[in-house]
Amino acid sequence: MPDAYGQLLDAVISHLEDMKARGISYVGVSAETLSELQNFPKRTKDSKPPFQAPAPGVTPSPAPLKISSSTAPVAERSVDKGKVALFDLAFEKGAPSPGPSLDPSTKATVFASLRQRAMACVKCSHLASSRKNVVFGVGNINSELMFVGEAPGADEDAQGEPFVGRAGQLLTRIIETMGLTRDSVYIANILKCRPDTPGQPTGNRKPTPEEMQTCIPFLHEQIDLIGPKVLVALGGTAIEGLLGKTAGITRLRGTWQTYRNIPLMPTYHPAYLLRNQGPMEKRRVWEDMLQVMEKLGMAISEKQRNFFSKGN
């Protein structure tokens, strides 16, 4: 017969499993609560149960909770000789419902832990052995707008930051033309490592479906933590990695999609605009950004509305 402490622990685990089943990915915990949990005294054999046991039959004992090393622990608690990560749940790929918002301090801590895990990832050994840097992401983790590309290129691999080459400079200009700054949005890729190009001193290649499938849980956690109001997918490979659609960016761009319960706007990759610099192509991308601005409730000037239109 489990004691009061064990019954309470079972009740907490059962509650978290229920939250997981309902699609909630993160649990809001204040900094004070985190401190209390982390400093919770180790329980000895002779110590009294710290809490009153729940009434018999209220919460049945669940199956053992699966602890995953691929998700960041929000809080831990000492139990006898080991630790049970109460909020460290493994979440399957899908479209979660928005969970409770984390307070800023906790959110920053969890995000930093996620970054550390991504930096140390070697699941794709061929990519880990050839990379110079892991390209995690950059920007405001509280942003309402998030841009998602496909994978780092040579410049990004060298600097450890997404979209820093010529295409990245163009993306920055697009963001600034929207009236925002690069630091005010969040920019990430589906793949955190540059796809290797063995035997080729230069050039990039498209990430494989297997590589994207392996790496995308990091992006899922980024999206769930940031909680943007709008996602922008840059290019056909990003759309394929996010939505599994191979219909082509030309057919999908400019039409709202949904990803993890968030409106998603597909548009051309900035590299495409570098190869096709006609005003018509620039206008198409800008029309997509106007839709994004409208979705975010941003003020749009007449000058902005007329960018790249005929006669302007």
N, C-alpha and C positions, 0 to 999 in steps of 0.2 A: 504494500500500500504506500504510494508516494506521500512524502510529507508536504507541508504547506508550500514550502519553497518550490519543490518540484511541480506541484499542481499549478502554481502561478506561472512558472516557466512554460509549462505545457499550454496554458491558456494564452500566453503572449504569442507563442509560436503558432498556435492555431489561428489567432487573430491575424497575424502577419501572412500566413498562408492564404487566408480568406481575402486579404487585400491584394495579394499577388494574383489570385484567381480573377479578381475584378479589374485587373489591369493597372493597378497602382504601382508605380515603379520606385517611388522614393517616399520616405517618411520624414516629415518635418520634426526636427529636434532642436531645441534651443541650446545655446552654448552652455547655459547653466546645467541643463539636464545631461548633456554630454559629459561635463566635468564630474557630476555626481555618479554617473554610470561607470566612468573610467576609474574613479577612486573608490568604488564600492568595495567594502572590506571582504576579504576572502572568508568564505564560510568554513567553519571547522565542524568537526563531528559533534561537539558538545554544544555548539551555539544554537540558540533558539531560532526558529523560522522567522525571517525578517518581516513577513507579511502574513495576514490571516488567510487561511485557505478558502477558496471559493466553495460554495455549497456543492455537495456531491451531485454529480449528474449534470451540472450546468454546462461544462465543457469537456467533451470526451478527448482522450489523449489522441493526438494526430500521429500520422506516420512521421518518421524522423525527418527533420528539416534538412534539405539539401543546401550545403554551404558551398558557394562557388568562389574560387579565387579570382574569377574574372570580373567581379563586381566589387565596388569600393565599400568597405564597411563604414557605416555612418556612426555606429556605436557598438561597443563591446562590453561584456560583463563577465566578471570572474565567476566560475562555477566549479567548485572543488579544485581539481588539479589542472583543469583546462579552461578554455574560454569558448563561449558560444556567441557568435556574431548575430545578435538578435535581428539586426536590420540588414544583414548581408545576404540578400536573396538573389537567386539566379532567375533572370527574367528572359523568357523566350522572345524571339523576334515576333513582332506584331504591332498593333496600333493601340497603345495604352491610353487609358483615360487619364486626364491630368490629375496628379496626386497633390497632396498638400504642399504648399510652397515652403521651401527651406528659408530660414532666416539667412541674411547675407553672409554672416561669418561661417555658418555651417556649409552653405552652398560653395563658398570659396575653398573651404577645406576639402570637401568631397571632390570638387573639380580638380584641385591640385593632386589629390590621390589618383584620380583617373589619368591625369597627365603622366604621373610617375609610372603607372602600369603600362601605358602606351609606349613610353620611352624605353621600357625594358622588354617589350614584347619581341619574341623570336619565333612566333608560330610559323611564319613563312621564312624558313631558314635561308632560302636563296636570296630573299630581299634583305634580311637582317645582315647577311654577310657582305652584301654589296653596297649598302646605304652608307652615306656619310652622317646623316642626321635623320631622326624621326621628325616628321612634319605634322605636329599635333593639331594646330589650329591657332588662330590669333583673333583678338578683338574683345568686345564687351560681353561678358558671360550673362549679362542681364538684358541683352539687346532684344528688340522685337523683330529684328530682321537677321536672317542667317543665309549666307551663300554657301553652296556645296558644289565643289568641283570633283574631278575624277581622281587624280593622283598627282603627286609632286613631279616636277620636271627637274632638270639638272640644276637650275638656279635655286629652286626651292630646297633640293637635297643639300646643296652647299650651304645655304643660310639657315635651314631649319624653320622656314616660315612659308606658308602657302601664298601663291600668287605674288611673287616678287620679280619675276622676269618681265618681258615685254607685255605678255598677256595680263599679268598682274597689275602693271602700271596702267593699262587701259581699264581694267576693272576698277581701280582706284578712281580714275577720272569719271567713270560712270556713277560711282557712289557719290562723289563730290557734286556731280551735276544734279543728283537727286536732292541735294541740300544736306547731305550727311557727310560723315567723315569715316575713314577706314577704321578708326578706333571705336566708333560708335556702333558698328555692326559686328557680326562674328563671321569668320571665314574659315572653312574647313574643307577637307577632301574625304572621299569615301575610303581611299587608301592612304595610310599614314607614311608609307615608304615609297620611294621611287621604284617603279618596275625596273628590274634589272635588264640590261641589254648586253649579255655576254658576247664578247668578240666585236662589239661596236663601241668605239671610243666616244661617239656622239649620238644624239638622237634619243627619242623616247618611244615607248610602246604602250599600247592599250593594256590596262590590267585585265587579267583573266577573271571569269566569273567566280572561280574558286578563291582567288585572292581577295576579291571584293567581299565574298561571303564570309571569309575568315576575319576580315578587318572591320566589317561594318558594325559589329557590336559596340566598338568604341564610339562611332558616330551616333548610334542610337542613344548611348548614355549622354553624349554631348547635347543632343537635341532635347532629351528629356530634362536635363538639368537646366539648360538655358531657357527652354520653354518659349521659343520665338512665336510671334503671331503669324509670321509668313516665312516660308522657305523659298529660296530661288535655286533651281538646279541649273548648273552651267554646262550645257553640252549634252550630246546624246549618250555618252558613256555614263555620265552622272544619272541620267534618267533610267538607263538600263540597270545600273546598280541599285537605285532606290526603288523603282517601280517594277523592275523586271520587264519593261516594255522595250521592244526593239523596233518599233514602228518607224523610228526616225525622228530626229529633233525638228525637222522641217514641218512635219505633220502635227507635232505636239506643242511646239512653242506657241506662247500666247494664250493657251487654254488652261484654265485652272485644274489642277489635280489635287489629290489629298494624300498626305503621307503622315502616318502616326497622328491622325486627327488634326493635322495642321495644313492650311492651304499652301499649295506648292505651285510655283510658277516656273515652267520650263522655258529656257531661252538659250540662245546661241552662246557658245563658249567665247570669251574674248579673243582667243586665238583664231577663231573663225573670222572675226571682224578684221583681224590683221591681214588675213589672206584675201578677204573680200571687203574692200574699203569703200564700196559704193554707198551713196547716201540712202538708197533704198534699204540695204541691209542694216545700216545704223538706225534707221527709222524703226524697223521692225523690233530691234532690241529695245529701243527707247519706248516704244508703245507697250512692251512688256513691263518695263520699269514704271511707266505711268500707272498701269494696273496695280502694281505692287504698292505704289504710293497711295493710290486711292483706297486699297484694302487696309492700309495702315492708318488711314485718316489724315494723311499729310496734306498740308496746303500746297497747291500746285499753281504756279504763276502762269500767266498767258505765254510768257517767254519760254517756260519749260514745256508747255503743251506743244509749242510750235517748233521745237528743236528737230532738225533734219527733215522737216516737211518741205514740200515744193515751194521754192521761192524764198527759203530761209537758210 
